[in-house]
Amino acid sequence: MEDKIIESVVNKFKQRSETGMAKYGTTLNRTDLSEVEWLNHLQEELMDATAYIEKLKSYAEDSNRFVTIESWQNADVITHEGFLYIRCADLIFGK
């Protein structure tokens, strides 16, 4: 049995590797960086991730972009700023 989610993640890792190879001309097998340099790279990536989280939080706080639990439970279909939200149960059971 195939796991489509894992397959998607693996494909994204492969694409990321290909992008890195094209951009930097090397893979993670490189040996020219020290452990501290690798840790610096990781820290920079995590700092970027934290900035992305903060940006998304600001969207939620500034414009109430996220659907609340209450509105989700009280609606069959919710539209919000061009997005369509359909509860999973509606898709599965055809409600």
N, CA, C and O atoms as a GROMACS GRO file, in nm:
protein
  380
    1MET      N    1   0.084  -0.118   0.000
    1MET     CA    2   0.000   0.000   0.000
    1MET      C    3   0.088   0.125   0.000
    1MET      O    4   0.178   0.138   0.083
    2GLU      N    5   0.062   0.214  -0.092
    2GLU     CA    6   0.140   0.338  -0.102
    2GLU      C    7   0.090   0.440  -0.002
    2GLU      O    8  -0.030   0.449   0.026
    3ASP      N    9   0.182   0.516   0.052
    3ASP     CA   10   0.147   0.627   0.140
    3ASP      C   11   0.174   0.754   0.061
    3ASP      O   12   0.288   0.796   0.046
    4LYS      N   13   0.068   0.815   0.010
    4LYS     CA   14   0.080   0.932  -0.077
    4LYS      C   15   0.146   1.050  -0.006
    4LYS      O   16   0.216   1.129  -0.068
    5ILE      N   17   0.122   1.062   0.123
    5ILE     CA   18   0.181   1.173   0.198
    5ILE      C   19   0.333   1.158   0.204
    5ILE      O   20   0.406   1.253   0.176
    6ILE      N   21   0.379   1.039   0.241
    6ILE     CA   22   0.523   1.014   0.249
    6ILE      C   23   0.586   1.028   0.110
    6ILE      O   24   0.694   1.085   0.097
    7GLU      N   25   0.518   0.978   0.009
    7GLU     CA   26   0.568   0.990  -0.128
    7GLU      C   27   0.584   1.137  -0.166
    7GLU      O   28   0.682   1.175  -0.230
    8SER      N   29   0.489   1.220  -0.128
    8SER     CA   30   0.496   1.363  -0.156
    8SER      C   31   0.614   1.428  -0.083
    8SER      O   32   0.686   1.510  -0.142
    9VAL      N   33   0.635   1.391   0.043
    9VAL     CA   34   0.746   1.447   0.120
    9VAL      C   35   0.880   1.405   0.058
    9VAL      O   36   0.970   1.488   0.044
   10VAL      N   37   0.893   1.280   0.021
   10VAL     CA   38   1.017   1.231  -0.041
   10VAL      C   39   1.044   1.306  -0.171
   10VAL      O   40   1.157   1.346  -0.198
   11ASN      N   41   0.940   1.325  -0.251
   11ASN     CA   42   0.957   1.400  -0.376
   11ASN      C   43   1.001   1.543  -0.351
   11ASN      O   44   1.082   1.597  -0.426
   12LYS      N   45   0.948   1.604  -0.246
   12LYS     CA   46   0.989   1.741  -0.213
   12LYS      C   47   1.136   1.745  -0.168
   12LYS      O   48   1.208   1.839  -0.202
   13PHE      N   49   1.178   1.644  -0.093
   13PHE     CA   50   1.320   1.637  -0.054
   13PHE      C   51   1.408   1.623  -0.178
   13PHE      O   52   1.512   1.688  -0.188
   14LYS      N   53   1.367   1.540  -0.273
   14LYS     CA   54   1.445   1.522  -0.396
   14LYS      C   55   1.452   1.653  -0.475
   14LYS      O   56   1.557   1.690  -0.526
   15GLN      N   57   1.338   1.722  -0.486
   15GLN     CA   58   1.336   1.851  -0.557
   15GLN      C   59   1.425   1.953  -0.487
   15GLN      O   60   1.496   2.030  -0.552
   16ARG      N   61   1.419   1.952  -0.354
   16ARG     CA   62   1.502   2.046  -0.277
   16ARG      C   63   1.650   2.018  -0.299
   16ARG      O   64   1.731   2.111  -0.310
   17SER      N   65   1.686   1.891  -0.306
   17SER     CA   66   1.824   1.852  -0.331
   17SER      C   67   1.869   1.898  -0.470
   17SER      O   68   1.980   1.950  -0.486
   18GLU      N   69   1.783   1.878  -0.568
   18GLU     CA   70   1.815   1.920  -0.705
   18GLU      C   71   1.832   2.072  -0.712
   18GLU      O   72   1.922   2.122  -0.780
   19THR      N   73   1.745   2.145  -0.643
   19THR     CA   74   1.754   2.291  -0.640
   19THR      C   75   1.884   2.334  -0.574
   19THR      O   76   1.952   2.424  -0.624
   20GLY      N   77   1.920   2.271  -0.463
   20GLY     CA   78   2.044   2.302  -0.394
   20GLY      C   79   2.166   2.274  -0.480
   20GLY      O   80   2.261   2.351  -0.482
   21MET      N   81   2.162   2.163  -0.551
   21MET     CA   82   2.273   2.127  -0.640
   21MET      C   83   2.289   2.231  -0.751
   21MET      O   84   2.400   2.272  -0.784
   22ALA      N   85   2.176   2.272  -0.809
   22ALA     CA   86   2.181   2.371  -0.916
   22ALA      C   87   2.229   2.507  -0.863
   22ALA      O   88   2.304   2.578  -0.931
   23LYS      N   89   2.186   2.542  -0.743
   23LYS     CA   90   2.220   2.674  -0.687
   23LYS      C   91   2.361   2.679  -0.631
   23LYS      O   92   2.434   2.776  -0.653
   24TYR      N   93   2.401   2.573  -0.558
   24TYR     CA   94   2.530   2.575  -0.487
   24TYR      C   95   2.636   2.484  -0.547
   24TYR      O   96   2.753   2.492  -0.510
   25GLY      N   97   2.595   2.397  -0.640
   25GLY     CA   98   2.692   2.308  -0.704
   25GLY      C   99   2.744   2.198  -0.614
   25GLY      O  100   2.850   2.141  -0.641
   26THR      N  101   2.671   2.167  -0.508
   26THR     CA  102   2.715   2.062  -0.416
   26THR      C  103   2.594   2.003  -0.344
   26THR      O  104   2.483   2.056  -0.353
   27THR      N  105   2.617   1.895  -0.274
   27THR     CA  106   2.512   1.830  -0.197
   27THR      C  107   2.546   1.841  -0.048
   27THR      O  108   2.645   1.902  -0.010
   28LEU      N  109   2.463   1.780   0.034
   28LEU     CA  110   2.492   1.777   0.177
   28LEU      C  111   2.608   1.684   0.210
   28LEU      O  112   2.650   1.677   0.326
   29ASN      N  113   2.659   1.614   0.113
   29ASN     CA  114   2.777   1.529   0.134
   29ASN      C  115   2.906   1.610   0.140
   29ASN      O  116   3.013   1.554   0.161
   30ARG      N  117   2.896   1.739   0.122
   30ARG     CA  118   3.015   1.825   0.122
   30ARG      C  119   3.089   1.813   0.256
   30ARG      O  120   3.029   1.786   0.360
   31THR      N  121   3.218   1.832   0.251
   31THR     CA  122   3.301   1.816   0.371
   31THR      C  123   3.380   1.942   0.405
   31THR      O  124   3.468   1.940   0.490
   32ASP      N  125   3.346   2.052   0.338
   32ASP     CA  126   3.422   2.174   0.358
   32ASP      C  127   3.369   2.262   0.472
   32ASP      O  128   3.423   2.370   0.496
   33LEU      N  129   3.266   2.218   0.541
   33LEU     CA  130   3.211   2.295   0.652
   33LEU      C  131   3.238   2.225   0.784
   33LEU      O  132   3.233   2.102   0.794
   34SER      N  133   3.266   2.304   0.885
   34SER     CA  134   3.285   2.249   1.019
   34SER      C  135   3.149   2.223   1.084
   34SER      O  136   3.045   2.264   1.031
   35GLU      N  137   3.151   2.156   1.197
   35GLU     CA  138   3.026   2.133   1.270
   35GLU      C  139   2.961   2.265   1.309
   35GLU      O  140   2.839   2.278   1.303
   36VAL      N  141   3.040   2.361   1.350
   36VAL     CA  142   2.986   2.492   1.388
   36VAL      C  143   2.923   2.561   1.267
   36VAL      O  144   2.818   2.625   1.279
   37GLU      N  145   2.987   2.549   1.152
   37GLU     CA  146   2.930   2.609   1.031
   37GLU      C  147   2.796   2.543   0.994
   37GLU      O  148   2.702   2.611   0.953
   38TRP      N  149   2.788   2.411   1.008
   38TRP     CA  150   2.661   2.341   0.984
   38TRP      C  151   2.556   2.390   1.083
   38TRP      O  152   2.440   2.412   1.046
   39LEU      N  153   2.595   2.405   1.210
   39LEU     CA  154   2.502   2.455   1.311
   39LEU      C  155   2.457   2.598   1.280
   39LEU      O  156   2.342   2.633   1.303
   40ASN      N  157   2.547   2.678   1.227
   40ASN     CA  158   2.509   2.814   1.187
   40ASN      C  159   2.406   2.811   1.075
   40ASN      O  160   2.309   2.887   1.078
   41HIS      N  161   2.425   2.723   0.977
   41HIS     CA  162   2.326   2.708   0.869
   41HIS      C  163   2.191   2.668   0.927
   41HIS      O  164   2.088   2.724   0.889
   42LEU      N  165   2.191   2.571   1.016
   42LEU     CA  166   2.066   2.525   1.078
   42LEU      C  167   2.000   2.640   1.154
   42LEU      O  168   1.880   2.661   1.141
   43GLN      N  169   2.078   2.713   1.232
   43GLN     CA  170   2.024   2.824   1.309
   43GLN      C  171   1.960   2.928   1.216
   43GLN      O  172   1.852   2.979   1.246
   44GLU      N  173   2.026   2.960   1.107
   44GLU     CA  174   1.971   3.057   1.012
   44GLU      C  175   1.840   3.008   0.952
   44GLU      O  176   1.745   3.086   0.937
   45GLU      N  177   1.832   2.879   0.918
   45GLU     CA  178   1.709   2.823   0.863
   45GLU      C  179   1.596   2.828   0.966
   45GLU      O  180   1.482   2.859   0.932
   46LEU      N  181   1.628   2.798   1.093
   46LEU     CA  182   1.527   2.802   1.197
   46LEU      C  183   1.482   2.946   1.225
   46LEU      O  184   1.365   2.970   1.257
   47MET      N  185   1.574   3.039   1.213
   47MET     CA  186   1.537   3.180   1.230
   47MET      C  187   1.442   3.222   1.117
   47MET      O  188   1.346   3.295   1.141
   48ASP      N  189   1.470   3.178   0.995
   48ASP     CA  190   1.380   3.206   0.883
   48ASP      C  191   1.242   3.146   0.911
   48ASP      O  192   1.140   3.212   0.890
   49ALA      N  193   1.238   3.021   0.958
   49ALA     CA  194   1.111   2.956   0.988
   49ALA      C  195   1.034   3.033   1.094
   49ALA      O  196   0.912   3.048   1.083
   50THR      N  197   1.103   3.082   1.196
   50THR     CA  198   1.039   3.160   1.300
   50THR      C  199   0.981   3.290   1.243
   50THR      O  200   0.872   3.332   1.282
   51ALA      N  201   1.053   3.352   1.151
   51ALA     CA  202   1.003   3.475   1.087
   51ALA      C  203   0.878   3.444   1.005
   51ALA      O  204   0.783   3.523   1.005
   52TYR      N  205   0.876   3.330   0.935
   52TYR     CA  206   0.757   3.292   0.857
   52TYR      C  207   0.638   3.269   0.948
   52TYR      O  208   0.526   3.308   0.915
   53ILE      N  209   0.661   3.206   1.062
   53ILE     CA  210   0.553   3.182   1.159
   53ILE      C  211   0.498   3.316   1.208
   53ILE      O  212   0.377   3.336   1.216
   54GLU      N  213   0.588   3.407   1.240
   54GLU     CA  214   0.545   3.539   1.289
   54GLU      C  215   0.462   3.611   1.183
   54GLU      O  216   0.362   3.675   1.216
   55LYS      N  217   0.503   3.601   1.058
   55LYS     CA  218   0.428   3.664   0.948
   55LYS      C  219   0.288   3.606   0.940
   55LYS      O  220   0.191   3.681   0.929
   56LEU      N  221   0.275   3.475   0.944
   56LEU     CA  222   0.144   3.411   0.937
   56LEU      C  223   0.058   3.446   1.058
   56LEU      O  224  -0.064   3.463   1.046
   57LYS      N  225   0.120   3.456   1.174
   57LYS     CA  226   0.046   3.498   1.293
   57LYS      C  227  -0.008   3.640   1.275
   57LYS      O  228  -0.120   3.670   1.317
   58SER      N  229   0.071   3.727   1.214
   58SER     CA  230   0.025   3.865   1.194
   58SER      C  231  -0.094   3.868   1.099
   58SER      O  232  -0.185   3.950   1.118
   59TYR      N  233  -0.096   3.782   0.998
   59TYR     CA  234  -0.214   3.772   0.912
   59TYR      C  235  -0.337   3.735   0.994
   59TYR      O  236  -0.443   3.796   0.979
   60ALA      N  237  -0.322   3.636   1.080
   60ALA     CA  238  -0.434   3.589   1.160
   60ALA      C  239  -0.482   3.698   1.254
   60ALA      O  240  -0.603   3.717   1.271
   61GLU      N  241  -0.390   3.770   1.316
   61GLU     CA  242  -0.427   3.874   1.411
   61GLU      C  243  -0.484   3.997   1.340
   61GLU      O  244  -0.580   4.057   1.388
   62ASP      N  245  -0.424   4.036   1.228
   62ASP     CA  246  -0.463   4.160   1.160
   62ASP      C  247  -0.593   4.148   1.082
   62ASP      O  248  -0.672   4.242   1.076
   63SER      N  249  -0.615   4.033   1.022
   63SER     CA  250  -0.730   4.025   0.933
   63SER      C  251  -0.821   3.907   0.964
   63SER      O  252  -0.913   3.878   0.887
   64ASN      N  253  -0.797   3.840   1.074
   64ASN     CA  254  -0.882   3.727   1.113
   64ASN      C  255  -0.898   3.630   0.996
   64ASN      O  256  -1.010   3.588   0.965
   65ARG      N  257  -0.788   3.594   0.932
   65ARG     CA  258  -0.792   3.508   0.815
   65ARG      C  259  -0.825   3.363   0.846
   65ARG      O  260  -0.874   3.291   0.760
   66PHE      N  261  -0.801   3.321   0.970
   66PHE     CA  262  -0.823   3.182   1.002
   66PHE      C  263  -0.965   3.160   1.051
   66PHE      O  264  -1.023   3.245   1.119
   67VAL      N  265  -1.020   3.048   1.016
   67VAL     CA  266  -1.155   3.013   1.056
   67VAL      C  267  -1.153   2.971   1.203
   67VAL      O  268  -1.068   2.893   1.245
   68THR      N  269  -1.246   3.024   1.280
   68THR     CA  270  -1.254   2.986   1.420
   68THR      C  271  -1.324   2.851   1.435
   68THR      O  272  -1.396   2.808   1.345
   69ILE      N  273  -1.303   2.786   1.546
   69ILE     CA  274  -1.370   2.658   1.573
   69ILE      C  275  -1.521   2.678   1.572
   69ILE      O  276  -1.595   2.595   1.519
   70GLU      N  277  -1.567   2.788   1.630
   70GLU     CA  278  -1.710   2.813   1.637
   70GLU      C  279  -1.771   2.829   1.498
   70GLU      O  280  -1.876   2.772   1.468
   71SER      N  281  -1.704   2.907   1.412
   71SER     CA  282  -1.760   2.926   1.278
   71SER      C  283  -1.752   2.798   1.196
   71SER      O  284  -1.839   2.771   1.113
   72TRP      N  285  -1.650   2.720   1.219
   72TRP     CA  286  -1.634   2.593   1.149
   72TRP      C  287  -1.745   2.496   1.186
   72TRP      O  288  -1.801   2.428   1.100
   73GLN      N  289  -1.776   2.490   1.314
   73GLN     CA  290  -1.877   2.395   1.361
   73GLN      C  291  -2.018   2.438   1.322
   73GLN      O  292  -2.108   2.355   1.316
   74ASN      N  293  -2.038   2.565   1.295
   74ASN     CA  294  -2.171   2.617   1.266
   74ASN      C  295  -2.196   2.641   1.118
   74ASN      O  296  -2.294   2.706   1.082
   75ALA      N  297  -2.111   2.591   1.032
   75ALA     CA  298  -2.128   2.614   0.889
   75ALA      C  299  -2.100   2.487   0.812
   75ALA      O  300  -2.015   2.406   0.850
   76ASP      N  301  -2.171   2.472   0.702
   76ASP     CA  302  -2.144   2.359   0.613
   76ASP      C  303  -2.027   2.392   0.522
   76ASP      O  304  -1.936   2.311   0.503
   77VAL      N  305  -2.029   2.509   0.466
   77VAL     CA  306  -1.922   2.556   0.378
   77VAL      C  307  -1.891   2.700   0.416
   77VAL      O  308  -1.982   2.780   0.434
   78ILE      N  309  -1.766   2.731   0.429
   78ILE     CA  310  -1.725   2.866   0.468
   78ILE      C  311  -1.639   2.924   0.356
   78ILE      O  312  -1.544   2.860   0.311
   79THR      N  313  -1.672   3.041   0.312
   79THR     CA  314  -1.585   3.109   0.215
   79THR      C  315  -1.525   3.228   0.286
   79THR      O  316  -1.592   3.297   0.364
   80HIS      N  317  -1.398   3.254   0.259
   80HIS     CA  318  -1.330   3.362   0.328
   80HIS      C  319  -1.217   3.412   0.238
   80HIS      O  320  -1.120   3.340   0.213
   81GLU      N  321  -1.229   3.533   0.191
   81GLU     CA  322  -1.126   3.597   0.110
   81GLU      C  323  -1.079   3.508  -0.005
   81GLU      O  324  -0.959   3.493  -0.027
   82GLY      N  325  -1.173   3.452  -0.077
   82GLY     CA  326  -1.138   3.374  -0.194
   82GLY      C  327  -1.105   3.229  -0.167
   82GLY      O  328  -1.081   3.153  -0.261
   83PHE      N  329  -1.103   3.187  -0.040
   83PHE     CA  330  -1.076   3.048  -0.006
   83PHE      C  331  -1.206   2.977   0.024
   83PHE      O  332  -1.299   3.036   0.079
   84LEU      N  333  -1.213   2.853  -0.010
   84LEU     CA  334  -1.330   2.771   0.018
   84LEU      C  335  -1.290   2.663   0.116
   84LEU      O  336  -1.196   2.588   0.091
   85TYR      N  337  -1.361   2.654   0.226
   85TYR     CA  338  -1.333   2.554   0.328
   85TYR      C  339  -1.451   2.458   0.333
   85TYR      O  340  -1.565   2.500   0.352
   86ILE      N  341  -1.425   2.332   0.317
   86ILE     CA  342  -1.527   2.229   0.329
   86ILE      C  343  -1.481   2.132   0.434
   86ILE      O  344  -1.369   2.082   0.429
   87ARG      N  345  -1.568   2.104   0.530
   87ARG     CA  346  -1.528   2.012   0.635
   87ARG      C  347  -1.502   1.875   0.575
   87ARG      O  348  -1.569   1.832   0.482
   88CYS      N  349  -1.403   1.806   0.630
   88CYS     CA  350  -1.364   1.675   0.582
   88CYS      C  351  -1.482   1.579   0.582
   88CYS      O  352  -1.499   1.502   0.487
   89ALA      N  353  -1.564   1.582   0.686
   89ALA     CA  354  -1.680   1.493   0.694
   89ALA      C  355  -1.776   1.515   0.576
   89ALA      O  356  -1.838   1.421   0.528
   90ASP      N  357  -1.787   1.641   0.531
   90ASP     CA  358  -1.872   1.670   0.417
   90ASP      C  359  -1.820   1.604   0.290
   90ASP      O  360  -1.898   1.560   0.206
   91LEU      N  361  -1.688   1.598   0.277
   91LEU     CA  362  -1.630   1.534   0.160
   91LEU      C  363  -1.646   1.383   0.166
   91LEU      O  364  -1.676   1.318   0.066
   92ILE      N  365  -1.624   1.328   0.285
   92ILE     CA  366  -1.629   1.182   0.301
   92ILE      C  367  -1.770   1.129   0.292
   92ILE      O  368  -1.795   1.028   0.227
   93PHE      N  369  -1.864   1.197   0.358
   93PHE     CA  370  -2.000   1.146   0.368
   93PHE      C  371  -2.095   1.214   0.272
   93PHE      O  372  -2.214   1.182   0.269
   94GLY      N  373  -2.044   1.306   0.192
   94GLY     CA  374  -2.125   1.370   0.089
   94GLY      C  375  -2.237   1.458   0.142
   94GLY      O  376  -2.342   1.467   0.079
   95LYS      N  377  -2.216   1.521   0.256
   95LYS     CA  378  -2.321   1.608   0.312
   95LYS      C  379  -2.333   1.736   0.234
   95LYS      O  380  -2.416   1.821   0.267
   0.00000   0.00000   0.00000
